[in-house]
Amino acid sequence: MPRPRKPANPFRYFHSSPEVIRMAVMLYVRFPLSLRFRFIDMAPQTISAKVEYQFPPMAISQLGANLDYCYYYQGLTPTSTSDPRSKSEKYGLLDAHLTLSDIPIGGGKWRLSTFGRNLADKEYYIAQFNTGTSSAFFDQSRTYGLELSFEY
C-alpha cells in the first residue's frame, strides 16, 4: 500500500517565512483597493450626478432622457514633465441623452438616441508632455450625435 503523499508547501517559491506571507495576504484582503494604491493621474476630488427620467409608455415606444454632470477639482493629467503647470484647472462636463426605445419594427426592437457631450464646450487637456516647450493634448469639444440600434 503506497504511503499518503505529504502536500507540497505552497510557500516553497517565496524567499520569506510563511508567517510574513500570511500577514501580507491578510493585509491585502483586509484593506480596500483605494488604500493599497494611489492613482496619481486621478483628480483628488470628483463629484458626479445623474438624473434620469422615463416618460409614460407610449403606444409603440418608450421615451427616456438623462442628464450627467461630472465636476473635476484640481485634476492631474498624465505628464512626462515635473512642470507645476501640469496641474489642470477645475472643470465640469455636462452630457445629455434622449432615447426613443422599444420601437417594434421588423421582428425586433429599434432604439433611436440623440446625445450631446461636453455641452458647455469646456476646453481641458488630457495629457501633457515636454518637447522643449510645454505641449498638451486636449479632449473633445462639444459633440452631438445620433445613434440607431436594433435588438433581435
Secondary structure as UniProt FT lines:
FT   TURN            10..13
FT   HELIX           18..30
FT   HELIX           33..36
FT   TURN            40..41
FT   STRAND          45..54
FT   STRAND          62..73
FT   HELIX           84..86
FT   STRAND          91..105
FT   TURN            106..107
FT   STRAND          108..117
FT   TURN            119..120
FT   STRAND          125..130
FT   STRAND          134..138
FT   STRAND          143..151
//
